[in-house]
């Protein structure tokens, strides 16, 4: 079971890396004007959202109670089902303000529960 959870945590890390590679050196304007960039960003967010659903609640509470885990999980549903109503400003805020905290939370979980990270 721990191996499956570890796999999901690594998926979150990879999605964050992919988002950074995609958006570094870009501005919010790219999400308005580059359809493929926005689609890729949204897909990476869906992946990390889905992966977050497979992390035990006790791990989240122990290592990262500051992360709004329900909102992370709900983001994927919003992207899949409410895609016409997605606010680009909110997506950009996630990129600028929220990914680092999520990345640190994942690192703490890997360090705490998965001996080889």
FIKOLZA-1660 file (N, C-alpha, C; in steps of 0.1 Angstrom, whole numbers, plus 5000, padded with zeros to 4 digits):
% residues 117
   i   px   py   pz ch aa at
   1 5008 4988 5000  A  X  N
   1 5000 5000 5000  A  X CA
   1 5009 5013 5000  A  X  C
   2 5019 5013 5008  A  X  N
   2 5028 5025 5008  A  X CA
   2 5034 5027 4995  A  X  C
   3 5037 5017 4987  A  X  N
   3 5043 5019 4974  A  X CA
   3 5033 5026 4965  A  X  C
   4 5020 5023 4966  A  X  N
   4 5010 5029 4957  A  X CA
   4 5009 5044 4961  A  X  C
   5 5009 5047 4974  A  X  N
   5 5008 5061 4978  A  X CA
   5 5020 5068 4974  A  X  C
   6 5032 5062 4976  A  X  N
   6 5044 5068 4972  A  X CA
   6 5044 5072 4957  A  X  C
   7 5039 5063 4949  A  X  N
   7 5037 5065 4934  A  X CA
   7 5029 5077 4932  A  X  C
   8 5018 5079 4939  A  X  N
   8 5009 5090 4938  A  X CA
   8 5016 5103 4942  A  X  C
   9 5024 5103 4953  A  X  N
   9 5031 5115 4957  A  X CA
   9 5041 5119 4946  A  X  C
  10 5048 5109 4940  A  X  N
  10 5057 5112 4929  A  X CA
  10 5050 5118 4917  A  X  C
  11 5037 5113 4915  A  X  N
  11 5029 5119 4904  A  X CA
  11 5027 5134 4907  A  X  C
  12 5024 5137 4919  A  X  N
  12 5022 5152 4923  A  X CA
  12 5035 5160 4920  A  X  C
  13 5046 5154 4925  A  X  N
  13 5059 5161 4922  A  X CA
  13 5061 5163 4908  A  X  C
  14 5059 5153 4900  A  X  N
  14 5061 5154 4885  A  X CA
  14 5052 5164 4879  A  X  C
  15 5039 5164 4883  A  X  N
  15 5030 5174 4877  A  X CA
  15 5035 5188 4881  A  X  C
  16 5039 5190 4893  A  X  N
  16 5044 5204 4897  A  X CA
  16 5056 5208 4888  A  X  C
  17 5066 5198 4886  A  X  N
  17 5077 5201 4878  A  X CA
  17 5073 5204 4864  A  X  C
  18 5063 5197 4858  A  X  N
  18 5059 5199 4845  A  X CA
  18 5052 5213 4844  A  X  C
  19 5045 5216 4853  A  X  N
  19 5038 5230 4853  A  X CA
  19 5049 5241 4853  A  X  C
  20 5059 5239 4862  A  X  N
  20 5070 5249 4862  A  X CA
  20 5077 5250 4849  A  X  C
  21 5080 5239 4843  A  X  N
  21 5087 5239 4830  A  X CA
  21 5078 5245 4819  A  X  C
  22 5065 5243 4820  A  X  N
  22 5056 5248 4810  A  X CA
  22 5054 5264 4812  A  X  C
  23 5054 5268 4824  A  X  N
  23 5050 5282 4826  A  X CA
  23 5061 5292 4830  A  X  C
  24 5073 5286 4834  A  X  N
  24 5084 5295 4837  A  X CA
  24 5087 5304 4825  A  X  C
  25 5090 5316 4827  A  X  N
  25 5093 5326 4817  A  X CA
  25 5080 5330 4809  A  X  C
  26 5069 5326 4814  A  X  N
  26 5056 5331 4807  A  X CA
  26 5049 5340 4817  A  X  C
  27 5039 5347 4811  A  X  N
  27 5030 5355 4820  A  X CA
  27 5016 5349 4819  A  X  C
  28 5007 5354 4827  A  X  N
  28 4993 5350 4827  A  X CA
  28 4987 5351 4813  A  X  C
  29 4992 5360 4805  A  X  N
  29 4987 5362 4791  A  X CA
  29 4988 5349 4783  A  X  C
  30 4998 5341 4786  A  X  N
  30 4999 5328 4779  A  X CA
  30 4987 5319 4781  A  X  C
  31 4981 5320 4793  A  X  N
  31 4969 5312 4795  A  X CA
  31 4957 5317 4787  A  X  C
  32 4957 5329 4784  A  X  N
  32 4946 5335 4775  A  X CA
  32 4949 5333 4760  A  X  C
  33 4961 5333 4756  A  X  N
  33 4964 5333 4742  A  X CA
  33 4970 5320 4736  A  X  C
  34 4975 5312 4745  A  X  N
  34 4981 5299 4740  A  X CA
  34 4972 5287 4745  A  X  C
  35 4963 5283 4736  A  X  N
  35 4954 5273 4740  A  X CA
  35 4961 5260 4744  A  X  C
  36 4971 5256 4738  A  X  N
  36 4978 5244 4742  A  X CA
  36 4985 5245 4755  A  X  C
  37 4990 5257 4758  A  X  N
  37 4997 5259 4771  A  X CA
  37 4986 5258 4782  A  X  C
  38 4975 5264 4780  A  X  N
  38 4965 5263 4790  A  X CA
  38 4960 5249 4792  A  X  C
  39 4958 5242 4781  A  X  N
  39 4953 5228 4782  A  X CA
  39 4963 5219 4789  A  X  C
  40 4976 5221 4787  A  X  N
  40 4986 5213 4793  A  X CA
  40 4986 5216 4808  A  X  C
  41 4986 5229 4812  A  X  N
  41 4985 5233 4826  A  X CA
  41 4974 5227 4833  A  X  C
  42 4962 5228 4827  A  X  N
  42 4950 5222 4833  A  X CA
  42 4951 5207 4835  A  X  C
  43 4957 5201 4825  A  X  N
  43 4959 5186 4826  A  X CA
  43 4968 5182 4837  A  X  C
  44 4979 5190 4839  A  X  N
  44 4988 5187 4850  A  X CA
  44 4982 5190 4863  A  X  C
  45 4973 5200 4864  A  X  N
  45 4966 5202 4876  A  X CA
  45 4956 5191 4879  A  X  C
  46 4949 5185 4869  A  X  N
  46 4941 5174 4870  A  X CA
  46 4948 5162 4876  A  X  C
  47 4960 5160 4871  A  X  N
  47 4968 5148 4875  A  X CA
  47 4971 5150 4890  A  X  C
  48 4976 5162 4894  A  X  N
  48 4980 5163 4908  A  X CA
  48 4967 5163 4917  A  X  C
  49 4956 5168 4912  A  X  N
  49 4944 5167 4920  A  X CA
  49 4940 5152 4922  A  X  C
  50 4940 5145 4911  A  X  N
  50 4936 5130 4912  A  X CA
  50 4945 5123 4921  A  X  C
  51 4958 5125 4920  A  X  N
  51 4968 5118 4928  A  X CA
  51 4966 5122 4943  A  X  C
  52 4962 5134 4946  A  X  N
  52 4960 5138 4960  A  X CA
  52 4949 5130 4967  A  X  C
  53 4939 5125 4959  A  X  N
  53 4928 5118 4964  A  X CA
  53 4932 5104 4970  A  X  C
  54 4944 5100 4966  A  X  N
  54 4949 5086 4970  A  X CA
  54 4959 5087 4982  A  X  C
  55 4961 5099 4987  A  X  N
  55 4970 5100 4999  A  X CA
  55 4961 5099 5011  A  X  C
  56 4965 5091 5021  A  X  N
  56 4956 5089 5033  A  X CA
  56 4954 5103 5040  A  X  C
  57 4942 5104 5045  A  X  N
  57 4939 5116 5053  A  X CA
  57 4948 5118 5065  A  X  C
  58 4952 5107 5071  A  X  N
  58 4961 5109 5083  A  X CA
  58 4975 5114 5079  A  X  C
  59 4979 5111 5067  A  X  N
  59 4992 5116 5062  A  X CA
  59 4991 5131 5060  A  X  C
  60 4979 5135 5053  A  X  N
  60 4977 5149 5051  A  X CA
  60 4976 5157 5064  A  X  C
  61 4969 5152 5073  A  X  N
  61 4967 5159 5086  A  X CA
  61 4980 5160 5094  A  X  C
  62 4988 5149 5093  A  X  N
  62 5001 5149 5101  A  X CA
  62 5011 5158 5094  A  X  C
  63 5013 5157 5081  A  X  N
  63 5024 5164 5075  A  X CA
  63 5020 5177 5068  A  X  C
  64 5008 5180 5066  A  X  N
  64 5004 5192 5058  A  X CA
  64 4990 5196 5061  A  X  C
  65 4987 5199 5073  A  X  N
  65 4973 5204 5076  A  X CA
  65 4970 5217 5070  A  X  C
  66 4980 5225 5066  A  X  N
  66 4978 5238 5061  A  X CA
  66 4974 5238 5046  A  X  C
  67 4975 5226 5040  A  X  N
  67 4970 5225 5026  A  X CA
  67 4955 5223 5026  A  X  C
  68 4948 5230 5017  A  X  N
  68 4933 5227 5016  A  X CA
  68 4931 5215 5007  A  X  C
  69 4933 5204 5013  A  X  N
  69 4932 5191 5005  A  X CA
  69 4919 5189 4998  A  X  C
  70 4908 5193 5004  A  X  N
  70 4895 5191 4997  A  X CA
  70 4895 5200 4985  A  X  C
  71 4900 5212 4986  A  X  N
  71 4900 5221 4974  A  X CA
  71 4909 5216 4963  A  X  C
  72 4921 5210 4967  A  X  N
  72 4930 5203 4957  A  X CA
  72 4922 5192 4950  A  X  C
  73 4915 5184 4957  A  X  N
  73 4908 5173 4951  A  X CA
  73 4897 5178 4942  A  X  C
  74 4890 5188 4947  A  X  N
  74 4878 5194 4939  A  X CA
  74 4883 5201 4927  A  X  C
  75 4895 5206 4926  A  X  N
  75 4900 5213 4915  A  X CA
  75 4899 5204 4902  A  X  C
  76 4902 5192 4903  A  X  N
  76 4902 5183 4892  A  X CA
  76 4888 5182 4886  A  X  C
  77 4878 5181 4895  A  X  N
  77 4864 5180 4891  A  X CA
  77 4860 5193 4884  A  X  C
  78 4864 5204 4889  A  X  N
  78 4861 5217 4883  A  X CA
  78 4867 5218 4869  A  X  C
  79 4879 5213 4868  A  X  N
  79 4886 5214 4855  A  X CA
  79 4879 5205 4845  A  X  C
  80 4875 5193 4849  A  X  N
  80 4868 5183 4840  A  X CA
  80 4854 5187 4837  A  X  C
  81 4846 5192 4847  A  X  N
  81 4832 5194 4844  A  X CA
  81 4828 5208 4843  A  X  C
  82 4836 5217 4848  A  X  N
  82 4832 5232 4848  A  X CA
  82 4842 5240 4840  A  X  C
  83 4848 5233 4830  A  X  N
  83 4859 5239 4823  A  X CA
  83 4856 5253 4816  A  X  C
  84 4843 5255 4813  A  X  N
  84 4839 5268 4807  A  X CA
  84 4839 5279 4817  A  X  C
  85 4838 5275 4830  A  X  N
  85 4837 5286 4840  A  X CA
  85 4850 5288 4848  A  X  C
  86 4861 5282 4843  A  X  N
  86 4874 5283 4850  A  X CA
  86 4879 5297 4849  A  X  C
  87 4883 5303 4860  A  X  N
  87 4889 5317 4860  A  X CA
  87 4904 5316 4858  A  X  C
  88 4909 5321 4848  A  X  N
  88 4923 5321 4845  A  X CA
  88 4931 5327 4856  A  X  C
  89 4926 5338 4862  A  X  N
  89 4933 5344 4873  A  X CA
  89 4935 5334 4885  A  X  C
  90 4925 5326 4888  A  X  N
  90 4927 5316 4898  A  X CA
  90 4937 5306 4895  A  X  C
  91 4937 5301 4882  A  X  N
  91 4947 5292 4878  A  X CA
  91 4961 5298 4880  A  X  C
  92 4963 5310 4876  A  X  N
  92 4976 5316 4877  A  X CA
  92 4980 5318 4891  A  X  C
  93 4970 5321 4900  A  X  N
  93 4973 5322 4914  A  X CA
  93 4978 5308 4920  A  X  C
  94 4972 5298 4915  A  X  N
  94 4976 5284 4919  A  X CA
  94 4991 5283 4915  A  X  C
  95 4994 5286 4903  A  X  N
  95 5008 5285 4898  A  X CA
  95 5018 5293 4907  A  X  C
  96 5014 5306 4909  A  X  N
  96 5023 5315 4916  A  X CA
  96 5024 5313 4931  A  X  C
  97 5013 5309 4937  A  X  N
  97 5012 5310 4952  A  X CA
  97 5011 5296 4959  A  X  C
  98 5006 5286 4952  A  X  N
  98 5002 5274 4959  A  X CA
  98 5011 5262 4956  A  X  C
  99 5017 5261 4945  A  X  N
  99 5025 5249 4942  A  X CA
  99 5037 5247 4951  A  X  C
 100 5044 5257 4955  A  X  N
 100 5055 5255 4964  A  X CA
 100 5051 5248 4977  A  X  C
 101 5040 5253 4983  A  X  N
 101 5035 5247 4996  A  X CA
 101 5031 5232 4994  A  X  C
 102 5024 5230 4983  A  X  N
 102 5021 5216 4980  A  X CA
 102 5033 5207 4978  A  X  C
 103 5043 5212 4971  A  X  N
 103 5055 5205 4969  A  X CA
 103 5062 5202 4982  A  X  C
 104 5063 5211 4991  A  X  N
 104 5069 5209 5004  A  X CA
 104 5061 5199 5012  A  X  C
 105 5048 5199 5011  A  X  N
 105 5040 5190 5018  A  X CA
 105 5043 5175 5013  A  X  C
 106 5044 5174 5000  A  X  N
 106 5047 5161 4995  A  X CA
 106 5061 5156 4999  A  X  C
 107 5070 5165 4999  A  X  N
 107 5084 5161 5004  A  X CA
 107 5083 5157 5019  A  X  C
 108 5075 5164 5027  A  X  N
 108 5074 5160 5041  A  X CA
 108 5068 5146 5042  A  X  C
 109 5058 5143 5034  A  X  N
 109 5051 5130 5035  A  X CA
 109 5061 5119 5030  A  X  C
 110 5068 5122 5019  A  X  N
 110 5078 5112 5015  A  X CA
 110 5088 5109 5025  A  X  C
 111 5093 5120 5032  A  X  N
 111 5103 5118 5042  A  X CA
 111 5098 5111 5054  A  X  C
 112 5086 5114 5058  A  X  N
 112 5080 5108 5070  A  X CA
 112 5076 5093 5068  A  X  C
 113 5070 5090 5057  A  X  N
 113 5063 5077 5055  A  X CA
 113 5070 5068 5045  A  X  C
 114 5079 5073 5037  A  X  N
 114 5086 5065 5027  A  X CA
 114 5101 5066 5029  A  X  C
 115 5107 5056 5034  A  X  N
 115 5121 5057 5039  A  X CA
 115 5131 5062 5028  A  X  C
 116 5128 5058 5016  A  X  N
 116 5138 5062 5006  A  X CA
 116 5133 5074 4998  A  X  C
 117 5122 5081 5002  A  X  N
 117 5117 5093 4995  A  X CA
 117 5113 5090 4981  A  X  C
% end
